[in-house]
Amino acid sequence: MSVIRVDLNKCIGCENCWNICPMDVFRFDYKEKKSIIAYPENCQSCGQCYLHCMGHSLGFSDESTSYAITSVR
């Protein structure tokens, strides 16, 4: 599972997700005053961003965004 943006319009620019994320998944766009899910592949599904999102704009996908390990060298 990975964090997703349910509705960007609900993002109030509180920066909670950006500040609380232990895996540095988010970036903050100060021009637009919105958080950006910049590195969803780093998401460990801890749910901290979701719990602290004051605008309720985040959710979780059922699909994994991690990269497959291959045996190709």
Secondary structure, 3 states (H helix, E strand, C coil): CEEEECCHHHCCCCCHHHHHCCCCCEEEECCCCEEEECCHHHCCCCCHHHHHCCCCCEEEECCCCCCCCCCCC
